[in-house]
Structure formats: C-alpha cells, structure tokens
Amino acid sequence: MGLEYPGVMEPAFSSLSGYFVAILLLQITVLTSEQFTVSSSRSHHVVMVGSQAELSCQLSPPQNAQLMQVGWFRDRHSQMIYLYEDGEEHSGEGIQNYMNRTVFLKDALEEGKITFQIYNVTVFDGGQYHCFFKDGHTYEEGIVDLRVAAVGLDVQINVQVLGTEGFVVECTSGGWFPQAQMAWRDSSGNVIPHSSKSYSQDGAGLLHLKMTILLKNSTHGPVTCCFYNPVTGQEKRAGIVISDILFKSEYMSLMSHKISYPWIYLSIVVVLLFLRIKVAENIRCVHLVFQCLPFLMYIGILPIYLQFRKRVSVSDDLFLLYSIWTDDLCIILGILMLFFTLLIFVLLYTLKDFVQLWTSGFSSETEEA
C-alpha cells in the first residue's frame, strides 16, 4: 500500500516537459523570424542641380541581406530602377531615365544597407524613391523624398521709359527651381505691388522669371528686386536708385523731345498761317486753307492726347507691348501730320496760278450767264 510508483508519474512529467520545450522552440523560431523594418538616412533629401545625390536605406535591426531580394523603384513598382536577387543585379525600365548616371552600391548588404547614387542631378530626378527588402513572405520598404533645387543667375534690371507717365522697371533672372518667390521692396523693406509676373521653362526644366512694376516720376529712393528659393532658403537681389534713372541722358532727351514736340508743330502752323496770303490770293483758296487747318490741328492734338492718356491697365501682362505700340503710333501720326500739312500748302502754292485761271474763267462764265 505504501509503495510508490514513480514510473506511473514519469509519462505525465515527460508530456509536460515536452509541451514546454515545444513552446520554447516556437518562441525561438518566432524570434529568429521576427519582421524587420526599413529606415532611410533622411526622409527629405535636398540636392542642387548638377550635384550628386546619395539615397540610403537600412534594415532595423541590422542583419545580413545578401540572400534577400532588395531594390529601388520610383513612385510605382512599374518604374523599377535596380533589383538585386540571388546574388545578381538587374536594371529595371526606370533606369532609362538616368542615362548612365546612377550606381547601385551593395557593399554593405551584410549590414542590411543599400545605397543608390545619382550623378549630375537634373530637375526631372526629383520625387519619391522607394527601397525595399523581401525575405520570404516578409516585405518592408522605405521612402526617400528627393527634392531638387536650383538658384538662378544674377538678377538683371531693365528700365522702359514711358514719358510723362513714368517708367516701367523690369527684373529678370533665369535658372531657378522650383519657382522662386518674387518681390519688389522699397528702401524700408516694404513690398511694392508688382504690375505683372511671368515665367517660362526651358528644356532642362529650369524656370526663367520676370517681374515688372510701374513707377511714377515722383518716386524717390532705391527699389530692390528679390528672388527667394523656398527650398534652399537662398536669395538673390538687385536694386536701382530712381534718381539715377531720372537724370540719365536718354531719359532727359526723351522728355525734352515729348515737351518740344507740340511747340514745333504749333510753330509750323503759325508760320504757314503767315504765309497763307502768299500761298493763295484768291478768297476761295484762303477758305480752303482755313477749312484744312482745324483738321490738321485735330490730327496734331491727337498724338499728344494719346501720350498723356493711360490706354492699358498696368496689371495687363502685355502692358509693355501696348505702351511701346502706342508710342510708335504717336510717332507715325506725328510724321504723317507734318507731311500732309506741308503737302497741302505746297500744293496750294504750286497750283496758285491754275486756281486763279480757273477762278477767272468761272467768273467770266458767270457774268456771261
């Protein structure tokens, strides 16, 4: 009765030990096949046009990735750039966009790191790049946002004089990416409202920017044109002093020309009026001259009126084109006005004898009738 049967309990103990061993083995298996994560060196990578970009991804925790399937693709899986599988490297269709400007570095695969280098970066290289690691059914990827920037060339300032209205100051600069923030500022740093802004893009994807403002002749002090790249934080600027523009020889000559123009025309008209008696002694010719003079004076006043009238809104993108076209039209009308004025008086003087003969003949026929 008091005998113990250890052999009876041994199977139960063996089953319990086997159960714990199985659980332990399962935990070890789970730990060894623990899912990894992928981290990138920098989620946002900013590079300048023409420089080199280096994009890297790292397994966490670090482990050997030589037996894994790894690679790089852009935006979508269909734009595969590089694929490393079974110890061999393959190039995807997306590599055609880089024209032998890329290198896939796999030297650090034992540490779980892959690197993708791009040389001579262009504007079109910007975007999201995906790196991925696949081990059996485990798949993880990381994303690197490559942002490309370019700081433009030196700022150029051109001045277009509009006469009595003032002058248009145009500021241009090329070679920017992305589109720079443009602003005119006065001597106190305050923003001056612009008249127009425009930009164009060349074959390399770089932007050429232009901004204009209309300044009155009463404006004083320096004005500065500023271009700011929001990605790099770099800025380029150039300024001019208004007083220097107002006293330039071409501006003064243009202003003197516009002021003297009506006086020259009025002088010619006055001289022709004094010569009207010599031009035609017949009363009908005198009446003809007086009938022509109002029309000639109207033509003479019209260009002057157009010079002082604001024909186009400053906010119009074609303001400069319209302004130049209006100036050219005024010059053409002025030349035609002087030409036809002189032509009429020359014809009257030349046909003086014929007019007298025709008038005397007409008078004789009237008396006979």
C-alpha positions in Angstrom: 0.0 0.0 0.0 2.8 2.4 0.8 4.7 1.6 -2.3 5.3 4.5 -4.7 5.2 4.1 -8.4 7.4 6.8 -9.9 7.1 5.1 -13.2 3.4 6.0 -13.3 4.1 9.8 -13.0 7.0 9.8 -15.4 4.9 9.8 -18.6 3.0 12.8 -17.3 6.2 14.7 -16.4 7.6 13.8 -19.9 4.5 15.1 -21.6 4.6 18.4 -19.6 8.3 18.8 -20.3 7.8 18.2 -24.0 5.0 20.8 -24.1 7.2 23.5 -22.6 10.1 22.5 -24.9 7.7 22.9 -27.9 6.6 26.3 -26.7 10.2 27.4 -26.1 11.2 26.2 -29.6 8.3 28.0 -31.1 9.3 31.3 -29.4 12.8 30.9 -30.6 11.5 30.3 -34.1 9.3 33.4 -33.9 12.3 35.5 -32.6 14.6 34.3 -35.3 12.0 35.1 -38.0 11.0 38.5 -36.4 9.8 41.0 -39.0 12.3 43.7 -39.7 11.7 47.4 -40.5 13.4 49.7 -43.0 14.6 53.2 -42.2 16.1 55.8 -44.6 19.0 58.0 -43.8 16.9 61.1 -44.5 13.3 61.2 -45.4 13.8 64.5 -47.2 16.9 64.9 -49.3 17.7 68.2 -50.9 20.3 68.5 -53.7 21.3 71.1 -56.1 21.0 70.7 -59.9 24.2 69.2 -61.3 25.4 67.8 -58.0 25.3 64.2 -56.6 22.5 62.6 -54.6 23.1 59.6 -52.3 20.0 57.7 -51.1 20.4 55.0 -48.4 18.1 52.5 -46.6 19.0 50.4 -43.6 17.4 47.3 -42.1 16.5 47.5 -38.4 17.7 45.6 -36.6 20.8 45.3 -38.8 21.1 41.9 -40.4 22.6 40.2 -43.5 20.5 41.0 -46.6 22.6 39.2 -49.2 20.1 36.4 -49.5 17.1 38.8 -49.7 15.5 40.4 -52.6 16.3 44.1 -52.5 16.0 47.0 -54.9 15.0 50.6 -55.7 11.9 51.8 -57.6 10.5 55.2 -58.2 6.9 56.2 -57.5 5.4 52.9 -58.7 6.7 49.3 -58.9 6.5 49.5 -62.7 9.3 52.1 -62.6 11.9 49.7 -61.2 15.4 51.1 -61.2 17.5 48.3 -59.6 16.8 44.8 -58.4 19.2 42.6 -56.5 18.2 38.9 -56.3 20.1 35.7 -55.9 23.4 37.4 -55.9 22.7 39.1 -59.3 22.0 42.8 -60.1 19.3 43.7 -62.6 18.4 47.0 -64.1 14.7 48.0 -64.5 12.9 50.0 -67.1 13.2 53.1 -65.0 17.0 53.2 -65.4 16.5 54.6 -68.9 15.6 58.0 -67.5 19.0 58.4 -65.9 21.4 57.8 -68.9 24.2 56.0 -67.0 24.1 58.5 -64.2 23.3 56.0 -61.4 25.2 53.5 -59.3 23.8 50.8 -57.0 26.1 50.1 -54.0 25.7 46.7 -52.4 28.9 46.6 -50.4 27.1 47.0 -47.1 24.5 44.3 -47.8 25.9 42.2 -44.9 24.9 45.0 -42.6 21.5 45.4 -44.2 22.2 48.6 -46.0 21.7 49.6 -49.7 22.7 52.8 -51.3 21.6 54.4 -54.6 23.7 57.3 -56.1 22.6 59.7 -58.8 25.2 61.9 -60.6 24.6 65.2 -62.3 21.2 65.5 -60.8 18.5 67.2 -63.0 15.2 68.8 -62.2 13.4 65.7 -63.5 15.1 63.5 -60.9 13.1 64.9 -58.1 10.4 62.8 -56.5 9.9 59.8 -54.2 12.2 56.8 -54.3 11.3 53.5 -52.6 13.8 51.0 -51.3 12.5 47.5 -50.4 13.7 44.3 -48.7 12.0 41.0 -49.2 12.8 37.8 -47.3 10.4 35.0 -48.0 6.9 36.4 -47.1 8.3 39.3 -45.2 8.4 42.6 -47.2 9.2 46.1 -46.0 10.1 49.3 -47.8 11.3 52.8 -47.0 10.7 56.1 -48.8 13.2 58.8 -49.6 11.8 62.2 -50.9 14.4 63.7 -53.2 13.9 67.4 -53.7 15.9 69.1 -56.4 16.7 72.9 -56.3 18.5 75.5 -58.3 19.4 79.0 -57.5 19.2 81.3 -60.6 21.7 83.6 -62.3 22.4 87.2 -61.3 19.3 89.4 -61.4 19.1 91.8 -64.3 17.1 95.1 -64.2 15.9 96.9 -67.3 14.1 100.2 -67.5 11.5 101.2 -70.1 10.7 105.0 -70.0 7.1 105.8 -70.8 7.4 109.6 -70.8 5.3 111.7 -68.6 3.5 108.7 -67.1 6.7 107.4 -65.5 8.7 104.3 -66.3 8.5 100.5 -66.1 11.2 98.6 -64.3 11.6 95.0 -65.4 13.5 92.4 -63.3 14.6 89.1 -64.8 16.5 86.1 -63.6 16.9 82.6 -65.1 17.9 79.1 -63.9 15.6 78.7 -60.8 13.8 75.7 -59.4 11.3 75.4 -58.0 9.6 78.7 -58.8 11.1 81.4 -56.7 9.2 83.9 -54.6 9.5 87.3 -56.3 9.0 90.7 -54.7 9.9 94.4 -55.1 10.9 96.2 -52.0 11.5 99.9 -51.2 14.2 101.3 -49.0 12.3 100.4 -45.9 11.9 96.8 -46.9 8.2 97.1 -47.6 6.7 95.2 -50.5 5.9 97.2 -53.6 2.9 95.8 -55.5 4.0 94.4 -58.9 2.5 95.2 -62.2 3.0 91.7 -63.7 4.7 88.4 -63.2 5.6 85.8 -65.8 7.8 82.7 -66.1 9.0 80.2 -68.8 10.6 76.8 -68.6 13.5 75.7 -70.7 14.3 72.2 -71.9 16.3 71.4 -68.7 13.2 72.2 -66.6 14.7 75.4 -65.1 12.5 78.5 -64.7 13.1 81.9 -66.1 11.3 84.6 -64.2 10.3 88.2 -64.9 8.6 90.8 -62.8 7.7 94.4 -63.6 6.5 97.5 -61.7 5.3 100.9 -62.9 6.9 103.8 -61.1 5.8 107.4 -61.3 8.3 110.2 -62.0 7.7 111.5 -58.4 9.0 108.2 -56.9 12.2 108.6 -54.9 14.6 106.3 -53.2 16.0 102.9 -54.2 13.9 99.9 -55.1 15.2 96.3 -54.9 14.1 93.2 -56.8 14.3 90.0 -54.7 14.2 86.3 -55.7 13.9 83.7 -52.9 14.2 80.0 -53.3 11.8 78.4 -50.7 13.6 75.0 -50.7 17.2 76.2 -50.1 16.4 79.5 -48.4 18.8 81.3 -50.7 18.1 84.7 -52.1 19.4 86.9 -54.9 18.6 90.6 -55.3 19.5 93.7 -57.2 18.5 97.3 -56.8 18.4 100.6 -58.6 18.2 104.3 -57.5 15.3 106.2 -59.0 17.2 109.5 -59.1 19.9 107.9 -61.4 17.2 107.0 -63.9 15.6 110.4 -63.9 18.8 112.1 -64.8 20.1 109.7 -67.4 20.8 111.4 -70.7 18.4 109.1 -72.7 15.6 109.9 -70.2 16.2 113.6 -70.4 16.4 113.6 -74.2 13.1 111.7 -74.4 11.4 114.1 -72.1 12.7 117.1 -73.9 11.5 115.6 -77.2 8.0 115.0 -75.9 7.8 118.5 -74.5 9.2 120.2 -77.6 7.0 118.2 -80.0 3.8 120.3 -79.7 5.7 123.5 -79.8 7.4 122.6 -83.0 4.1 121.7 -84.6 2.4 124.9 -83.4 5.3 126.9 -84.8 4.9 125.3 -88.2 1.2 126.1 -88.2 1.8 129.7 -87.2 4.4 130.1 -90.0 2.0 128.6 -92.5 -0.7 130.9 -91.4 1.5 133.9 -92.0 2.3 132.6 -95.5 -1.4 132.0 -96.4 -1.6 135.3 -98.3 1.3 134.4 -100.5 0.1 130.9 -101.0 -3.2 131.8 -102.5 -4.6 135.3 -103.2 -8.0 134.0 -104.2 -10.6 134.1 -101.5 -11.6 130.5 -102.2 -8.1 129.3 -101.5 -8.0 131.2 -98.3 -11.3 129.5 -97.3 -9.8 126.1 -98.3 -6.8 126.8 -96.1 -9.0 127.7 -93.1 -11.1 124.6 -93.7 -8.0 122.4 -93.6 -6.4 124.0 -90.5 -8.9 122.6 -88.0 -8.5 119.1 -89.3 -4.7 119.5 -89.2 -4.8 120.8 -85.7 -7.1 117.9 -84.6 -4.5 115.5 -86.0 -1.8 117.3 -84.2 -3.6 117.2 -80.9 -4.5 113.5 -81.2 -0.9 112.2 -80.7 -0.4 114.5 -77.8 -3.6 113.3 -76.2 -2.6 109.7 -76.7 0.7 110.3 -75.0 -1.0 111.6 -71.8 -3.8 109.0 -71.8 -3.4 105.8 -69.9 -4.5 103.3 -72.6 -3.8 100.0 -70.9 -4.1 98.7 -67.4 -0.8 98.3 -65.7 -1.9 94.8 -64.4 -2.1 93.6 -68.0 0.7 91.2 -68.9 1.0 93.0 -72.3 1.3 96.4 -70.8 4.8 97.0 -72.1 3.9 95.8 -75.6 0.8 98.1 -75.7 2.8 101.1 -74.4 5.5 100.7 -77.0 2.9 100.2 -79.7 1.1 103.4 -78.6 4.4 105.4 -78.6 5.2 104.1 -82.1 1.7 105.0 -83.3 2.1 108.5 -82.0 5.4 109.0 -83.8 3.9 107.7 -87.0 0.9 110.0 -86.7 3.1 113.0 -85.9 5.2 112.4 -89.0 2.2 111.9 -91.2 0.7 115.1 -89.7 3.7 117.2 -90.6 4.0 115.6 -94.1 0.4 116.2 -95.1 0.4 119.7 -93.7 3.4 120.7 -95.8 2.0 118.8 -98.8 -1.3 120.7 -98.7 0.5 124.1 -98.5 3.0 123.1 -101.2 0.1 122.0 -103.5 -1.8 125.3 -102.8 1.3 127.3 -103.7 2.1 125.2 -106.8 -1.5 125.4 -108.1 -1.9 129.1 -107.3 -1.8 130.2 -111.0 -4.1 127.4 -112.0 -6.6 128.3 -109.3 -6.5 132.0 -110.4 -7.0 131.0 -114.0 -9.9 128.6 -113.1 -11.4 131.3 -110.9 -11.3 134.0 -113.5 -12.8 131.6 -116.1 -15.5 130.7 -113.7 -16.2 134.4 -113.1 -16.4 135.1 -116.8 -18.9 132.3 -117.4 -21.0 133.6 -114.5 -21.0 137.1 -115.9 -22.0 135.9 -119.4 -24.8 133.9 -118.0 
